[in-house]
Amino acid sequence: MTLCALTAPATADAVTAQRQSQLLNLVHQDCGSCHGMRLSGGLGPALTPAALAGKNHEFLFITISEGRPGTPMPPWKTLLSEPDIEWIVDYLKTSGEKP
């Protein structure tokens, strides 16, 4: 299961290439299980750049970190560092290209 690999901390200054690979797997497997394997929507809303265009960085960061109460979206702050979450938000906002 992917979650085991997520306990390795990212560096305080940047997300390493190895960690980026782990985060890509998380986004496309774990997040994709609800948001669609192409992130175009499913149980959860689409996570495409077009769908996220009206959402600011802080909103997305808090959503990933804290989850969405009353929905299946869990808080990820216990498994992801702040740099991890920042990287994911940047990744999702930039057409799925590495930030």
Secondary structure, DSSP 8 states (H G I E B T S, - for coil): -GGGGGGS---SS---HHHHHHHHHIIIIIIHHHH-TTSS-SSS---SHHHHTTS-HHHHHHHHHH--TTSS----TTTS-HHHHHHHHHHHHTTT---
